[in-house]
Amino acid sequence: MDPTPLTIRYFAGARAAAGRAEEVTPAGRSLDDLTVELVQRHGDQLAAVLRVASFLVDGVTCHDRETPLPGGATIDVLPPFAGG
């Protein structure tokens, strides 16, 4: 397993809920495990965003939330966007 940490990047409402644009965290766990940790770290406001967010792992939509994330990956947290 690659020990290189994950980079989490927050966009729009996720950024506001987390109170930051980016952070790093250890690798080796799944997206489901990571979201539990992020909610514990940042609280209910981020939990609400994560329930409806999309996640990109190194620019690719993540459909398998149970596979361990590779070390060094960048995880983008994308809440639904409004616009016209």
Secondary structure, DSSP 8 states (H G I E B T S, - for coil): -----EEEEE-THHHHHHTSSEEEE--SSBHHHHHHHHHHHH-HHHHHHHHH-EEEETTEE---TTSB--TT-EEEEE------
